[in-house]
């Protein structure tokens, strides 16, 4: 029953957004708070307070903020790669291979993709 309500809420929000002229896009959010946005790998959650994550580089961040960065990056990676011709896309993916798997893409992947496009 819980999933039914979730889908109803998503459908209602999408309907209202389309009515207001807002574009809607669904992103796979699996693993977004598990992966560090700076590309340093998996994070470890604080044992006492699960909302804090420690990156392998030693930085401590909020898990929700980290996930938000990664969700936004996945959206923009898709929007950058989708309209490109296959030859250009394959050249970019050769330079930034982690952009090919969007389920493991982070903000650092988007920055690397942006740098590869500028070069």
Secondary structure as UniProt FT lines:
FT   HELIX           2..19
FT   TURN            20..21
FT   TURN            30..34
FT   TURN            37..38
FT   STRAND          44..45
FT   TURN            50..51
FT   STRAND          52..54
FT   TURN            56..57
FT   STRAND          60..62
FT   HELIX           63..82
FT   HELIX           86..95
FT   HELIX           97..99
FT   HELIX           102..104
FT   HELIX           107..118
//
